[in-house]
Amino acid sequence: SFSRTIPIWACVLNRIAKRYREELGMGSSEYWNDKDYWDIGLYTPASIVSPEEHITISDLIDSRVDLLYRSNAIVDPEGLVKLLRKPVRAVWWSNGRYHEDTALSSKKRDNLELDKYNVIVCCNPSTYI
Protein backbone atom coordinates (compact mmCIF):
# COMPACT_ATOMS: atom_id res chain seq x y z
CA SER A 1 0.00 0.00 0.00
CA PHE A 2 0.99 3.64 -0.27
CA SER A 3 1.86 3.80 3.43
CA ARG A 4 4.89 1.69 2.59
CA THR A 5 5.58 2.40 -1.09
CA ILE A 6 5.78 6.19 -0.90
CA PRO A 7 8.16 6.22 2.10
CA ILE A 8 10.33 3.55 0.44
CA TRP A 9 10.65 5.53 -2.78
CA ALA A 10 11.29 8.79 -0.92
CA CYS A 11 14.06 7.11 1.06
CA VAL A 12 15.57 5.42 -2.02
CA LEU A 13 15.47 8.69 -3.96
CA ASN A 14 17.17 10.57 -1.12
CA ARG A 15 19.89 7.96 -0.79
CA ILE A 16 20.58 7.72 -4.53
CA ALA A 17 20.72 11.53 -4.77
CA LYS A 18 23.19 11.61 -1.88
CA ARG A 19 25.28 8.90 -3.53
CA TYR A 20 25.39 10.75 -6.87
CA ARG A 21 26.08 14.05 -5.10
CA GLU A 22 29.13 12.57 -3.40
CA GLU A 23 30.26 10.70 -6.53
CA LEU A 24 30.00 13.80 -8.73
CA GLY A 25 31.64 16.10 -6.17
CA MET A 26 28.48 18.19 -5.93
CA GLY A 27 28.38 18.43 -2.15
CA SER A 28 28.47 22.21 -1.95
CA SER A 29 25.47 24.30 -1.01
CA GLU A 30 25.34 25.45 -4.65
CA TYR A 31 23.51 22.19 -5.35
CA TRP A 32 21.46 21.78 -2.18
CA ASN A 33 19.97 23.96 0.49
CA ASP A 34 21.82 22.71 3.56
CA LYS A 35 25.23 21.19 2.87
CA ASP A 36 25.47 19.70 6.35
CA TYR A 37 22.07 18.02 6.27
CA TRP A 38 20.64 15.42 3.93
CA ASP A 39 18.03 13.17 5.51
CA ILE A 40 18.18 9.58 4.26
CA GLY A 41 15.84 8.13 6.85
CA LEU A 42 12.79 5.97 6.23
CA TYR A 43 9.59 7.51 7.62
CA THR A 44 6.48 5.33 7.74
CA PRO A 45 3.20 6.17 9.50
CA ALA A 46 3.31 4.61 12.96
CA SER A 47 -0.45 4.17 13.00
CA ILE A 48 -0.24 1.79 10.02
CA VAL A 49 3.27 0.31 9.91
CA SER A 50 4.45 -1.52 13.02
CA PRO A 51 7.97 -0.89 14.37
CA GLU A 52 8.92 -4.46 13.40
CA GLU A 53 7.73 -3.99 9.81
CA HIS A 54 9.48 -0.61 9.67
CA ILE A 55 12.78 -2.28 10.63
CA THR A 56 12.25 -5.04 8.05
CA ILE A 57 11.62 -2.48 5.31
CA SER A 58 14.53 -0.33 6.46
CA ASP A 59 16.89 -3.30 6.22
CA LEU A 60 16.04 -3.65 2.50
CA ILE A 61 16.56 -0.02 1.44
CA ASP A 62 20.31 -0.08 0.74
CA SER A 63 19.94 -3.09 -1.56
CA ARG A 64 17.24 -1.21 -3.51
CA VAL A 65 19.51 1.83 -3.81
CA ASP A 66 22.32 -0.38 -5.11
CA LEU A 67 19.94 -2.02 -7.59
CA LEU A 68 18.78 1.38 -8.85
CA TYR A 69 22.36 2.62 -9.11
CA ARG A 70 23.55 -0.45 -11.06
CA SER A 71 20.55 -0.34 -13.39
CA ASN A 72 21.53 3.10 -14.75
CA ALA A 73 17.81 3.91 -14.76
CA ILE A 74 18.64 7.48 -13.73
CA VAL A 75 20.01 8.70 -17.03
CA ASP A 76 20.96 12.18 -15.80
CA PRO A 77 22.39 11.90 -12.28
CA GLU A 78 23.77 15.42 -12.38
CA GLY A 79 20.34 16.77 -13.35
CA LEU A 80 18.77 14.85 -10.47
CA VAL A 81 21.25 16.33 -8.01
CA LYS A 82 20.69 19.85 -9.31
CA LEU A 83 16.91 19.42 -9.20
CA LEU A 84 16.66 17.76 -5.80
CA ARG A 85 17.95 20.52 -3.52
CA LYS A 86 16.11 19.16 -0.46
CA PRO A 87 15.35 15.58 0.54
CA VAL A 88 11.90 14.15 -0.18
CA ARG A 89 9.67 13.38 2.78
CA ALA A 90 6.19 11.88 2.98
CA VAL A 91 3.92 13.08 5.77
CA TRP A 92 0.53 11.63 6.61
CA TRP A 93 -2.57 13.75 7.14
CA SER A 94 -6.01 12.59 8.25
CA ASN A 95 -8.71 13.74 10.60
CA GLY A 96 -7.24 17.25 10.63
CA ARG A 97 -3.79 16.34 11.91
CA TYR A 98 -0.43 14.94 10.94
CA HIS A 99 0.32 11.39 11.99
CA GLU A 100 3.54 10.54 13.72
CA ASP A 101 6.20 8.67 11.82
CA THR A 102 7.50 5.41 13.21
CA ALA A 103 11.00 6.88 13.36
CA LEU A 104 9.76 9.99 15.16
CA SER A 105 7.27 8.52 17.60
CA SER A 106 9.54 9.21 20.57
CA LYS A 107 10.27 12.84 19.57
CA LYS A 108 8.12 15.93 19.80
CA ARG A 109 6.22 16.77 16.61
CA ASP A 110 7.44 20.38 16.87
CA ASN A 111 10.98 19.25 16.04
CA LEU A 112 10.00 18.35 12.46
CA GLU A 113 11.06 21.19 10.20
CA LEU A 114 9.12 20.58 7.00
CA ASP A 115 10.81 23.49 5.24
CA LYS A 116 13.93 21.29 5.02
CA TYR A 117 12.08 18.88 2.72
CA ASN A 118 10.26 18.48 -0.56
CA VAL A 119 7.09 17.33 1.18
CA ILE A 120 4.66 14.78 -0.20
CA VAL A 121 1.45 15.08 1.79
CA CYS A 122 -0.46 11.81 1.84
CA CYS A 123 -4.08 12.40 2.73
CA ASN A 124 -6.57 9.94 4.11
CA PRO A 125 -10.09 11.32 3.66
CA SER A 126 -11.65 8.61 5.86
CA THR A 127 -13.10 9.59 9.19
CA TYR A 128 -12.37 7.36 12.16
CA ILE A 129 -14.68 7.24 15.11
URSULGI-V584158 format. One record per backbone hydrogen bond with DSSP energy under -1.0 kcal/mol. CO is the residue of the C=O (numbers start at 1). NH is the residue of the N-H. If there is no record, write none. Layout:
# URSULGI-V584158
CO&NH, CO&NH
This chain:
# URSULGI-V584158
1&4, 1&5, 2&6, 4&8, 5&9, 6&10, 7&11, 8&12, 9&13, 10&14, 11&15, 12&16, 13&17, 14&18, 15&19, 16&20, 17&21, 18&22, 19&23, 20&24, 21&26, 28&31, 34&37, 44&102, 45&48, 45&49, 50&54, 51&55, 52&56, 53&57, 54&58, 55&59, 57&60, 60&64, 61&65, 62&66, 63&67, 64&68, 65&69, 66&70, 67&71, 73&75, 76&80, 77&81, 78&82, 79&83, 80&84, 83&85, 85&33, 87&118, 89&120, 91&122, 92&99, 93&124, 94&97, 97&94, 100&46, 104&107, 108&111, 109&112, 113&116, 114&117, 118&89, 120&91, 122&93
